[in-house]
Amino acid sequence: MKIGVGKIGKSVLFDSSRWGAVGGDNEAPILFEHLIRNNPEHEFVLVCPSDYDRLPLNRQQEINEHGNLTNAWEKFSQWKKDGNWSRNHPASDRQEFMEDVLIKNPDYKVEVGVFMMGMSATSNIHGHSKLMTDHTVLAKPLDMQRRYAGPPVYYLNHYTDIKWIMLLNDPRLYPGKMRDLWNPPQKIFSQYNEPIVHKNYASYDDPTRQEHNIQCSYDALETTFLIGKKRGEMLEEVPNSLDNFFEDKPKSGEKDIQFMIVCNEGKPSRYPDLKKYILDHVQDVDIYGQWKPETIGEDKRFKGPKKFNDLMQMLPRVKYTFCIPIKKGWVTAKVWEMAHYGIIPFLHPTYDEQDNLKVPDFIRVKDSEDLFNKIKFLEEKPKAYQELRDLLDNLLKDEYYDGSYLNNKIMGELKAYAQ
């Protein structure tokens, strides 16, 4: 099979040092690299922008060890440097490259595709999409959508025979009000079971509305975080870390941070839930994530966002945390992240309402009193604490760590489309 991969609405960043604390930068590169390296009999084409060409040669060879990856954007920088870009707006270069170079090269036409969903808008394609209020007038997509959503959406509209899977790790991103994609996914792999209705225009010039019913299913997509990691890995000393200058620095495996929360504000804001369950009841807690200054005021417990890799160095030191879903009922990667690093992740009452995770009931809490009573119980009962840790460890299946679970799900679906 010839398989198209990429992220709609954001660049795929294979360089982990560029992963931020917001936006799920890690999922797409981890999963796509795994698919490429573990399916050498199939050809993969990066049809969305990425940082692949900017990687050191040894890192490129590591990802493309079987020579089965083609980067459709490899000539973009040279094309732009040569002055082939003619449009006036500085955000239209990628759209023009898609139309004038990528689409015209038959080597970049794929049979099936798997794309992760990022940020999109009502109208995304520069020079083609029209206003909702007046379908005779060209829309003016925001810079992010012009650059990273418009080109792959145009690609899928151009090749309407391509059947593809959407990987949706944030329910706020789709379907939204996206109207200029008329080749929607056949199926959505996600973190919740629900039917989704995709609505779109019939074409760039025809404002007739069309509807597509798509099944969105829980497929443990959030276990992407575990791919390539080692079971039981704990804190490793960081070269040049300030901890190394102190005799009482934390030892490997030591849980010297009692309670910590990693949580972005989100939209709608998670602040009311955080206040109700945590802020009103405990002062000794650090909260890492992106929050609006007007929301948190002068509260020193909010420490701001941390780089992904820096955060991963802190987590093994944490004993307990609390998880709030990004949308009522949904699962996130937090449970797997925390369980992997030996953290007890207590869950908000609306977290994983469909019980897809099959976690111990003990970590589901009713209110703040229930939460802190359970922490007190575990602190007084070391045996119960260890038993709970063991139960959580048992959720971390080998097929999640080696990636075979998601690989088999995705490749099995794509093979069915190609038949």
Order of alpha helices (4+ residues) and beta strands (2+ residues): beta-alpha-beta-alpha-beta-alpha-alpha-beta-alpha-beta-beta-beta-beta-beta-alpha-beta-alpha-beta-alpha-beta-alpha-beta-alpha-alpha-alpha-alpha
